[in-house]
Amino acid sequence: MELRTGLHLITCAQLSHPWDATGALVWGANGRPLMTDCGGFNPGAVVRNLAAVRRRRSSKRGVMPSEVDRLVLTHGHYDHAGGATLLPKARVLVHPGDADGLRTGDPDRQATFLYPGCDPLQLPHVEELEDGQVIEIQGGYIEIHHFGAHTPGSVVHLIVLDGERILQPGDLICGHGHTRTGTDFDAWLPALYGMLELEPDSILPSHLDRPGLVMAEPVIARAIAEFKPRRFDDNYRLPPEGFFSVV
């Protein structure tokens, strides 16, 4: 699903699996595909949606999983990172706060205990992002901004593409967390204000009741005005129909 020229939606509840977070594809400065998050609960859908991406209208084939060069994560939960196992040549990048959870296969840090039958990833060669890091892409760049809150390593991606400032906030809009995953509820409201200060034009939420981009300022302002963290307890499990944030 093409959201903007050079920005494609690969995973989300409506395109791949109800538990999948939003995963997008852009073109790196080296001309190779770069993904920002990638849900992995439906491998066949990931492969199919990549194959539907055309670099040019005249292209006869789409993207193969082995062609994805990098997977840049907002955080280390399985619904955002699970697709890493489908991308055999991709470098996986995540903030240091979540890196060890992916390297060691930690079910708490990856929140796999929330998903019945889900085994954690083990990615020993994951690379670390830096707060303020800039990743060049065709038509613009991605800025990495670390806010923590949802997880110790939660970052937002500010994707600046052809002048538009598109915010991919991970799960910082949804407002849910669990102490087992390292959620810092006291840091959440400052994170929302911090995202507002980035002055995004649009936002690509991770768990939305419909796929696509929405206007950023009203969504973040509403999240601030109605802020009330949702604390999942040890008995909570994700329902089969998924978890949505209506904006």
N, C-alpha and C positions, 0 to 999 in steps of 0.2 A: 504494500500500500504506500504510494508516494504522497508524502505530506507537503513537501516543498521540493523544488528542483534540487536534487542532491541529498535529500533526506527521506529515508524509507522506513516504514514501520515493519518490523519483522515478527516480534512477539508481543502479545497482549492477550487479555482474557477472550476477546472476540476472534482473534486470528490464530491462536495456537492452543491455549489451555486456560480454563478459568482461574487457575492458580498462578499463571505466568505474569510477571511484571512486564512493563513496556520495555522492549528492546528495539533500538533503532540502528540504522546503517547510514554512514556517510562515507565519502571518499577521502582517504588520507592524502597528504601532500605528495606522497610517493605514487599516487594513482591506484593504490590497493584499498579494498574495502576495510573499514574500521567500524566495529560495533560498540555501542554504548548500552550495556546490559544485554542479557540474552536469557530469557526463561527457557527451561529445558524439560518441562513435563510432557511435551509432545514432540519428540525428535523429528518425526515425519513432517510435522507442520513447519518446523524451523527450516528443514531442507527445502520444502516446497516454496516457502515464502522467499527464501534467498534466491531460488531459481527464477522467481518472478521479477526480480530486480534487473533492469536493463541499464547499462551504463549510458548507452545511446539508443535512441528510438530505433535505429537500424540494426542494433545488435540482435543476433539470432539466439543467443543463449544468455542465461542469467549468471548469478554468482554461485559458485560451488563452495561448500563449507571449507575446503582446504585452501581457498583463496583469501579468506579473511585474515588480515595481517595482525590486527590487534583487537582485544576485547577490553574496553575500559569500563570499570564497574563503579556504580554509585556506592555499593557496599557489598558485603560478602554473604548475604542470605541466598539460599538455594534458588528462590524464585527469580532472582536477578542474575545469578551466576551459573545456574545449572547447565546452560547451553555451552559452557566452556568445553565440555567433553566431546561436543559435536564439531568443534573447530580445531582440527589437529595441529595446525601450524600457527595458530594465533598466540601472540604474547598476551598474557592476562595481567592487567594492571589494576591495583586496588590500593587504597590508603593503608599505611602501616598498621593502623588500629584494627583492621580486619584481616591483615595478611596471614597471620599465624593460624587463624581459624580455618583458612582455606588450605594452608600447607599441611596441617596436621589432621584434617578431616574431623574437626570439632563439631559435633551435632548441635551443641548449644549456640556457638557463634554463627553457625550456618542456619539455625532455626529449623533444621530438618525434623525435629521432634513435633513440630506443628502439622506436618504433612504425613498422614498414614502411609507406611510402606516406602518412605523416601530415605535413601542412604546418603550420607554426606559425601561431598567431593573431597578428593585429596590431590592438590595441585602443588607439588613441591617447588616448582620453578616460578611461582607467581612473582611479579615485579611490583615495586612500590611506587605509588604516586606521591607527589609533593603538593602541599597546599600552595596555590598560586601558580601551579604548573600550567603551561600553555602548550597545547598540541595543535600543530598546524594541520589544516584540512583544506581541500579544494574549495575555494569560495569563502574561506574564513578561518576560524580556529575554535578550539574548545578550551575554556578556562576551567580549572579544577578549584573548587572552593570547599574547604573542610569545615563542617559544622558539628559533627558528632551527633549527639542526641539519640537518634533511632538506634544506631550502633556506634561503638567507639570510632570506627573509621568511615562513617557516613559522609559522603561528599555530594555536592551538586555539580552538574555539568552545565556550564553556560556555553551553549553552542551558538556562536556568532556566524551566521551563514547569509551571505549576500546582504549584509547590513542588519538583518533581523536578529534580535537577541532572544534565543529560545532556551528556556530553563528546563533541564531534566533533573527533578529534585529527589529522585529515589523515592523513599517512603516518608519524607519529611512533611509532606502535605497531609498524608493519611492520619497521622497522629496516634498510631498504635505501637505498642512495644511490649517487651517482656524483660524482667530482670535477668533471666538466664541468658539472654542474648546481649547483655551489656547496655541496655537502654538507660540513658540519663535523662529522665523526664524534666529535670530542672534546666537542662540546656535547650529544651525544645522551643520555647517561646523566643529566646534570643536568636535561635536559628531562623525562625520565620521572619523576624525583623531583618536579619542579615540577608535573606534572600530578596526581600523587598528593596534593600539598598543596592542590589545588583542591577536594578532597573530593567528587568526583562520585559520584552514585548508580549511573548507568549510562553505557554508552559506545556510540557509534555508529561502529564502525571503518570504514575506507575500503575495505579489500580483505579481505572476510571470506568464508569458504567457505559461509556461509549469510546471508541478509539479516536485519536486525533489530538490536535492542538486546541487550546482554549486561551482566552485573554488572561494574562498573568496577574495584573494588579488586582482585579476583583477577587480572584481565587485566593491569593495570598492574604489580602485584606480580610476576607471572610474567615480564613483559617485562624487569623490572629483574633478577630472579634469573637469567634465561637470556640476558642481554644479550650479543649478539655481532653487531656491525654487518656487514651484507652489502654488500660493495663490488663493484658492477657494473663490468666493464671495457669497453673500447671495442668489443669484439666481441659484447657481450650484446644480445639483442633479446627483447622480450616474446613469450612463446609464445602461440599462438592461443587456448589455453584460459584465459589470464589468469594472474595472480599473486595467490595467496591467503595470508593470515595466519590460521592456525588458532588459535583462542583457546578 
